[in-house]
């Protein structure tokens, strides 16, 4: 337990030093990055620095919590209590062992004295019996003396035997007490170990929960930064930097032919010849509106059928298609689009994008143009909440309706069979409309029944069809 607490204490100190150093590095780097708004991946690294700042703060908080509340303090207190109780049990066991050892020493001494007194009694008996046999030669006094010695030896032997028996009983008692102390000590040790393990288990669980809480957001944050880095538009920040420089607009230089004007007077013959050459070879250029017959494609590598003048019928058809596409996109042909303002005023915006009141994206959302997620470098409308990539603003086809934008249109509100039942002739209105449009102007278009249309334009077309059906 002492080694574990030492490991955790050293590890928390290292993590606190790491967190403090990371905070210092983030504060230094953040000030430099924020001063360079046109730096490549500036927004991504700004978010990374914020994540590092939060991670460092979390590491400091976790380390202080481990030191003061959840691990080191309770484990150290329990370790001290465990050592104190263990010492008491050890002293109790040592006292019982000493008593048994003293009883065994007394038993050995009593046994030795008993054997010695018994041997002396045996000798006294032998000498007394021999004195009785030789009574006629030694006299009565000598026999009485031997008998008294025998009695004294017998008394001493009996006293040694009683002491020996008492020591045996005492040794047995001390041995039994030692067994009782052993059982008691083992029971208390088991309880002490369980209590210590319980404290250590709760501290370990709290430690690894804190580690998981501290490190779990890191993979998600790194994955988000990785996906956002993949969406970075190459050269975008440098282009913004160049636009912010505000360089003066260069004056347009025109290269026109200037005919030679003579400085000396020529003869009438030469002058008339010169003017004739000028009028024939270099006719004066005038700004004329090209007619329909003069609208040709001038590229030499095009096929011959493309280098043909547009007929009035084809010109009218192209104007009709252009007006229809603008109607599908929701932008009238004569709509006056206001100049863009805000953080995206320097980005090339489509006509539909200019109708939105754009601001920087605040929360990740789906782009309404390319249908992929927008994490950074995105824009959203303050009025209709439309979200879009910065690069998708150039092709955005959804006009601002000055109210919250509805979700993506998936169906026309009902099943196809139900729509067919509601139609008088059993053919839904959508089929009528699509077939008539295809027969009118798209039968010769390659892939009309095979290639899918642009998703945003299809959605706008569906919305327009719903409005026509309701009207």
BELVENGI-V977787 format. One line per field, one symbol per residue. ss: DSSP state (~ for helix, > for strand, _ for the rest). psi: psi as a letter, one per 40 degrees, with the letter a starting at -180 (. if undefined). A space follows every 10 residues. Layout:
ss->???
psi->???
This chain:
ss->_~~~~~~~~~ ~~~~~~~~~~ ~~~~~~~~~~ ~~~~______ _~~~~~~~~~ ~~~~~~~~~~ ~~~~~~~~~~ _~~~~~~~~~ ~~~~~~~~~~ ~~~~~~~~~~ ~~~~~~~~~~ ~~~~~~~~~~ ~~~~~~~~~~ ~~~_~~~~_~ ~~~~~~~~~~ ~~~~~~~~~~ ~~~~~~~~~~ ~~~~~~~~~~ ~~~~~~~~~~ ~~~~~~~~~~ ~~~~~~~~~~ ~~~~~~~~~~ ~~~~~~~~~~ _____~~~~~ ~~~~______ __________ _______~~~ ~~~~~~~~~~ ~_________ _~~~______ ___~~~____ _~~~~~~~~~ ~~~~~~~~__ __________ __________ __~~~__>>> ____>>____ __>>___>>> >_____>>>_ ~~~~______ __________ _____~~~~~ ~~______~~ ~~~~~~~~~~ ~_________ ____~~~~~~ ~~~~~~~~~~ _
psi->dddddddddd dddddddddd dddddddddd ddddegeehh fddddddddd dddddddddd dddddddddd cddddddddd dddddddddd dddddddddd dddddddddd dddddddddd dddddddddd dddfddddid dddddddddd dddddddddd dddddddddd dddddddddd dddddddddd dddddddddd dddddddddd ddddededdd dddddddddd ehhheddddd dddedfiihi hhhigihhih hieihiiddd dddddddddd dgiihihihi iddegihehd eiidddgiih iddddddddd ddddddddee hidehhhihi iaefdeihii dddeeigiii hdihihhede fiihdifiii hddefhiiid deddehehih efihhiiihd ifeiiddddd deideehidd dddddddddd eedehhfded hiihdddddd dddddddddd .
